[in-house]
Amino acid sequence: MEVTESYRHLDYKFDLYYAMIGMDENYAEVEKKIGRTRTDVFTDIGDRLVAIEIQHTRIPIKSILRRMKYHTEIGAHTLWIITPETINYHKGIRNLNWIMFIQRLQNGIVFLPGKTDQTVIPARIDNMLRLTGDEITAGRKWLDCQPETEITKLTFEKNVEFGLNVSSYPDWFTDNYLEFVSNNFTSSIY
């Protein structure tokens, strides 16, 4: 048998699968074929079908949209979980475009794995821009996280811009983000 995924990715996938089937009356499948793709874990959460994609490597935006289109067509919501190793590995704005796109799809939120297999950490990733003299240059990545939450506490809705079913979390970052940008922008001018 040829292993095309990293062992870390397989661990995340199967740990999540066993956690989901361990919850009361939950259904879950690993590598469920949906359209022309296979989703890492397919489960039901309450009355919602959820296709969970655990992303441990860079993925083309076209692939993200294609997978989500198939999930939406069968009435499932997509939950993207991005491993912290992935975020730390990629350097530079160009390499984070796909993560920033997932964040845009999930209404400004990315999810990191929680400490237990039934939880996720809602987060926001940003590439800060710095004003240096007369030039604006790309700065560091900023990651703001909320306390971990159970997957069952997420919201499931439609992303109006793309017409895709997504998983999200109540809006929490706006005030913190504006304060952070204000403080950093002001300090970078002087």
Protein Blocks (a to p, Z undefined) as FASTA:
>chain_A
ZZfbdfklmmmmmmmmmmmmmpghiacdehiaehjbccfbdcdehjaccdddddfbdcdf
klmmmmmmmmmmnopacdddddfklmmmpgcjklmmmmmmmmmmnnopacdddfbfkbcc
ddddddddddehjbccdddddddddddddfklpccdddfknopacdddddfklmmmmmmm
mmmmmmmmZZ
